[in-house]
Amino acid sequence: MSPHTTVGTEVQLAIAVVKTLILAAGGIVTYLAYSAYRRTGDGSLRLLSIGFGLIVVGVLLAGFTFELLGVDLGIGILIESLFVLAGMLIIAHSLRV
């Protein structure tokens, strides 16, 4: 059984749409945080933009590995989760600085 047959086509489409929206919204938040860093020079905003950037990259890699490379969905979710974890840790650190 291929990884693409584990869920219906409607679910795959819904996941693709939601992941695309997350990618767009995350990209905007990352851009805004980076713009604020460039404007103020505040290192915590730089870390914040890096954290959000990692989360966005994780979402992108999860979809890329599953849809284009045919990697098992579980591996894609693991990759995404690792990037989200790293991003959240960096965001948490940026809020403490």
MODELLER restraints for C-alpha pairs under 7 A, 6 or more apart:
rsr = mdl.restraints
at = mdl.atoms
rsr.add(forms.Gaussian(group=physical.xy_distance, feature=features.Distance(at['CA:3:A'], at['CA:72:A']), mean=5.54, stdev=0.5))
rsr.add(forms.Gaussian(group=physical.xy_distance, feature=features.Distance(at['CA:3:A'], at['CA:73:A']), mean=6.40, stdev=0.5))
rsr.add(forms.Gaussian(group=physical.xy_distance, feature=features.Distance(at['CA:19:A'], at['CA:59:A']), mean=6.63, stdev=0.5))
rsr.add(forms.Gaussian(group=physical.xy_distance, feature=features.Distance(at['CA:23:A'], at['CA:56:A']), mean=5.67, stdev=0.5))
rsr.add(forms.Gaussian(group=physical.xy_distance, feature=features.Distance(at['CA:23:A'], at['CA:59:A']), mean=6.70, stdev=0.5))
rsr.add(forms.Gaussian(group=physical.xy_distance, feature=features.Distance(at['CA:23:A'], at['CA:60:A']), mean=6.94, stdev=0.5))
rsr.add(forms.Gaussian(group=physical.xy_distance, feature=features.Distance(at['CA:26:A'], at['CA:52:A']), mean=6.65, stdev=0.5))
rsr.add(forms.Gaussian(group=physical.xy_distance, feature=features.Distance(at['CA:26:A'], at['CA:56:A']), mean=5.66, stdev=0.5))
rsr.add(forms.Gaussian(group=physical.xy_distance, feature=features.Distance(at['CA:27:A'], at['CA:56:A']), mean=6.67, stdev=0.5))
rsr.add(forms.Gaussian(group=physical.xy_distance, feature=features.Distance(at['CA:30:A'], at['CA:49:A']), mean=4.92, stdev=0.5))
rsr.add(forms.Gaussian(group=physical.xy_distance, feature=features.Distance(at['CA:30:A'], at['CA:52:A']), mean=5.46, stdev=0.5))
rsr.add(forms.Gaussian(group=physical.xy_distance, feature=features.Distance(at['CA:30:A'], at['CA:53:A']), mean=5.74, stdev=0.5))
rsr.add(forms.Gaussian(group=physical.xy_distance, feature=features.Distance(at['CA:33:A'], at['CA:45:A']), mean=5.94, stdev=0.5))
rsr.add(forms.Gaussian(group=physical.xy_distance, feature=features.Distance(at['CA:33:A'], at['CA:48:A']), mean=6.51, stdev=0.5))
rsr.add(forms.Gaussian(group=physical.xy_distance, feature=features.Distance(at['CA:33:A'], at['CA:49:A']), mean=4.99, stdev=0.5))
rsr.add(forms.Gaussian(group=physical.xy_distance, feature=features.Distance(at['CA:34:A'], at['CA:45:A']), mean=6.74, stdev=0.5))
rsr.add(forms.Gaussian(group=physical.xy_distance, feature=features.Distance(at['CA:34:A'], at['CA:46:A']), mean=6.06, stdev=0.5))
rsr.add(forms.Gaussian(group=physical.xy_distance, feature=features.Distance(at['CA:34:A'], at['CA:49:A']), mean=5.25, stdev=0.5))
rsr.add(forms.Gaussian(group=physical.xy_distance, feature=features.Distance(at['CA:36:A'], at['CA:45:A']), mean=6.71, stdev=0.5))
rsr.add(forms.Gaussian(group=physical.xy_distance, feature=features.Distance(at['CA:37:A'], at['CA:43:A']), mean=6.94, stdev=0.5))
rsr.add(forms.Gaussian(group=physical.xy_distance, feature=features.Distance(at['CA:37:A'], at['CA:45:A']), mean=4.98, stdev=0.5))
rsr.add(forms.Gaussian(group=physical.xy_distance, feature=features.Distance(at['CA:37:A'], at['CA:46:A']), mean=5.40, stdev=0.5))
rsr.add(forms.Gaussian(group=physical.xy_distance, feature=features.Distance(at['CA:44:A'], at['CA:94:A']), mean=4.65, stdev=0.5))
rsr.add(forms.Gaussian(group=physical.xy_distance, feature=features.Distance(at['CA:44:A'], at['CA:95:A']), mean=6.81, stdev=0.5))
rsr.add(forms.Gaussian(group=physical.xy_distance, feature=features.Distance(at['CA:44:A'], at['CA:97:A']), mean=6.02, stdev=0.5))
rsr.add(forms.Gaussian(group=physical.xy_distance, feature=features.Distance(at['CA:45:A'], at['CA:94:A']), mean=6.98, stdev=0.5))
rsr.add(forms.Gaussian(group=physical.xy_distance, feature=features.Distance(at['CA:47:A'], at['CA:90:A']), mean=6.38, stdev=0.5))
rsr.add(forms.Gaussian(group=physical.xy_distance, feature=features.Distance(at['CA:47:A'], at['CA:91:A']), mean=6.62, stdev=0.5))
rsr.add(forms.Gaussian(group=physical.xy_distance, feature=features.Distance(at['CA:47:A'], at['CA:94:A']), mean=5.39, stdev=0.5))
rsr.add(forms.Gaussian(group=physical.xy_distance, feature=features.Distance(at['CA:48:A'], at['CA:90:A']), mean=6.89, stdev=0.5))
rsr.add(forms.Gaussian(group=physical.xy_distance, feature=features.Distance(at['CA:48:A'], at['CA:91:A']), mean=5.06, stdev=0.5))
rsr.add(forms.Gaussian(group=physical.xy_distance, feature=features.Distance(at['CA:48:A'], at['CA:94:A']), mean=5.65, stdev=0.5))
rsr.add(forms.Gaussian(group=physical.xy_distance, feature=features.Distance(at['CA:51:A'], at['CA:87:A']), mean=3.90, stdev=0.5))
rsr.add(forms.Gaussian(group=physical.xy_distance, feature=features.Distance(at['CA:51:A'], at['CA:88:A']), mean=6.22, stdev=0.5))
rsr.add(forms.Gaussian(group=physical.xy_distance, feature=features.Distance(at['CA:51:A'], at['CA:90:A']), mean=5.08, stdev=0.5))
rsr.add(forms.Gaussian(group=physical.xy_distance, feature=features.Distance(at['CA:51:A'], at['CA:91:A']), mean=5.13, stdev=0.5))
rsr.add(forms.Gaussian(group=physical.xy_distance, feature=features.Distance(at['CA:52:A'], at['CA:87:A']), mean=5.92, stdev=0.5))
rsr.add(forms.Gaussian(group=physical.xy_distance, feature=features.Distance(at['CA:54:A'], at['CA:83:A']), mean=5.67, stdev=0.5))
rsr.add(forms.Gaussian(group=physical.xy_distance, feature=features.Distance(at['CA:54:A'], at['CA:84:A']), mean=6.67, stdev=0.5))
rsr.add(forms.Gaussian(group=physical.xy_distance, feature=features.Distance(at['CA:54:A'], at['CA:87:A']), mean=5.08, stdev=0.5))
rsr.add(forms.Gaussian(group=physical.xy_distance, feature=features.Distance(at['CA:55:A'], at['CA:83:A']), mean=5.60, stdev=0.5))
rsr.add(forms.Gaussian(group=physical.xy_distance, feature=features.Distance(at['CA:55:A'], at['CA:84:A']), mean=4.61, stdev=0.5))
rsr.add(forms.Gaussian(group=physical.xy_distance, feature=features.Distance(at['CA:55:A'], at['CA:87:A']), mean=5.36, stdev=0.5))
rsr.add(forms.Gaussian(group=physical.xy_distance, feature=features.Distance(at['CA:58:A'], at['CA:79:A']), mean=6.60, stdev=0.5))
rsr.add(forms.Gaussian(group=physical.xy_distance, feature=features.Distance(at['CA:58:A'], at['CA:80:A']), mean=4.28, stdev=0.5))
rsr.add(forms.Gaussian(group=physical.xy_distance, feature=features.Distance(at['CA:58:A'], at['CA:83:A']), mean=4.84, stdev=0.5))
rsr.add(forms.Gaussian(group=physical.xy_distance, feature=features.Distance(at['CA:58:A'], at['CA:84:A']), mean=6.31, stdev=0.5))
rsr.add(forms.Gaussian(group=physical.xy_distance, feature=features.Distance(at['CA:59:A'], at['CA:80:A']), mean=5.61, stdev=0.5))
rsr.add(forms.Gaussian(group=physical.xy_distance, feature=features.Distance(at['CA:61:A'], at['CA:80:A']), mean=6.74, stdev=0.5))
rsr.add(forms.Gaussian(group=physical.xy_distance, feature=features.Distance(at['CA:62:A'], at['CA:76:A']), mean=4.37, stdev=0.5))
rsr.add(forms.Gaussian(group=physical.xy_distance, feature=features.Distance(at['CA:62:A'], at['CA:77:A']), mean=6.04, stdev=0.5))
rsr.add(forms.Gaussian(group=physical.xy_distance, feature=features.Distance(at['CA:62:A'], at['CA:79:A']), mean=6.20, stdev=0.5))
rsr.add(forms.Gaussian(group=physical.xy_distance, feature=features.Distance(at['CA:62:A'], at['CA:80:A']), mean=5.25, stdev=0.5))
rsr.add(forms.Gaussian(group=physical.xy_distance, feature=features.Distance(at['CA:65:A'], at['CA:71:A']), mean=5.55, stdev=0.5))
rsr.add(forms.Gaussian(group=physical.xy_distance, feature=features.Distance(at['CA:65:A'], at['CA:76:A']), mean=5.96, stdev=0.5))
rsr.add(forms.Gaussian(group=physical.xy_distance, feature=features.Distance(at['CA:66:A'], at['CA:72:A']), mean=6.33, stdev=0.5))
rsr.add(forms.Gaussian(group=physical.xy_distance, feature=features.Distance(at['CA:66:A'], at['CA:73:A']), mean=5.83, stdev=0.5))
rsr.add(forms.Gaussian(group=physical.xy_distance, feature=features.Distance(at['CA:66:A'], at['CA:76:A']), mean=5.92, stdev=0.5))
